[in-house]
């Protein structure tokens, strides 16, 4: 056929438009010859080509409908009708299995049984793995955090490299926020005594370490807390044993352990299925309704309780623990808890119980303080609490620190994170210093003119910054009807965010000024000894019945004991502006006490006890009889 024939065929008037030409092309004018007129500007395309043969072949294959399937996969009780080419392309496991099946000619059945190949806990994530293998845009595949590690395990077993890499990136990107979920997934498929590979071990060890360093912040997230409560007891023991466990107080650990043991459905232990049956076919122990042997369950409970550092538990929580009864707190655990508290609070406890192995429980958790802030002194009280968001606490909800004895007065920090219910603006931080009455105090107890301070410590916001604090101070007389003193609006609404640490903690420090330490004793109150008679009838040293005169400039003690001195001496001490450290005080004390009668020496020992640990302005003048 020559060129004229082609042109004549192109312009046959009775021929319908070619199926591949669009409507614009079919209505356009064409000239006979080598040239051709193109559609006008503004048409859909340069040639206006479009497919008009229907939608066949345009829909991607799906594992859900089973069309054209040629390979069956069984996972537990479920059967999936899949496509051999897609499976072999994605997975070396399937490729190898199909190759073996083709060589051995295994009858008419073409498929794989993964029931025993995949851990039971991974069965629920197999469909997500199929979604990935069938996806035409695997780079944008999204997997839920609750299945990320299960999918990584499936990818490792079935040798799906692209899925392994995708889940690895997903886990790494969200590791800081989802460590409890990842660890819970790991414990679901891990069988104790087996090796899951270096990658999974690294994830497991990293998650345990991170959870310890962010324990309380994770507890404020409901999903993360649920995952933590479902961890096996032996993993929780490893986490709770860390000195670096990030908690504001030991009460947080107690509440968590109690919640864990009060679960209606105890969590699956390592290697256990959700129905309580063992994932290990060789395991033959008779399981309890919770899926664990009875003896193992009892040992788990005891091990968890032993990780509570009872010596640092608040009195309220300790009383709650003793009221739990034998069902949750075994008598042996109660005995160890009481012993730990006796060692800490009894002056002779460490010596008496030192050989019984309870010393480890007396190590406190790492304190939560901004970098560079010194630990509290004997006249300071630290209190930290976690502040996740403004709705975390109700207006009027109070938090209290552990009480601390300074002299005779016992004080604690009282905080209202959302403000008091006295009309203060919602969101204000209210902070007070509160006296805690003791049974041995007299009815009319009073600590007069106590100068105290409260500070809110701010974390550094940059690498070159140091910590700072907002501090307020006041003078107050603490008595039975005036227990606390502070500020309802210590921080204005919204100001608290400036003082949040990187993990969401707020640190408050209350203190007594050193100038008022002498007024922190009940030495001049006759009923301090428990004697019910008049002040003048109470037995005691002569100095204890003497009215002490306290000023910020002068303390004078005049002593004349010439009748009992082998060599006459006159000793006076006065407050001056020369700073004397405790080493100088020790030498002064040795020289001073040789001439005093035992009763007076006993009284002044109280003063020396505090001058030995704090700086005082003391000037001594001693005159020998020449």
Secondary structure, DSSP 8 states (H G I E B T S, - for coil): --HHHHHHHHT-TT----TTS-HHHHHS---SSS------TTSSSSS-----S-STT-S---TTT-TT--EEEEETTEEEEE-HHHHHHH-HHHHHHHHHHHHHT--S--EEE-TTTS-GGGGGGHHHHHHHHH-S-GGG----GGGHHHHHHHHHHHT-HHHHHHHHHHHHHHHHHHHHHHHHHHHHH--TT----HHHHHHHHHHHHHHHHTHHHHHTSHHHHHHHHTS-HHHHHHHHT-TT---SSHHHHHHHHHHHHT-SS----TTB-TTS-BSSTT------TTSS-HHHHHHHHHHHHHTS-GGGS-HHHHHHHHTS-TTTS-HHHHHHHHHHHHHHHSTTHHHHHGGGT-GGGG--------TT-----TTEEEEEEE---TTSS-TT--EE---EEETTEEEEEEEETT--SSS--TT-EEEEEEE---TTS-TT-EEEEEEEEEEEEE--SSTT---EEEEEEEEEEEETTB-EEEEEEEE-TTGGGGG--TTSEEEEEEEE-GGGGGGG--TT-GGGGS--S-GGG--S-TGGGS-----SS---EEEE-TTT-SS-EEEEEEEEEEEE-HHHHHHHHHHHGGGS-HHHHHHHHHHHHHHTTS-EEEEEEEEE--
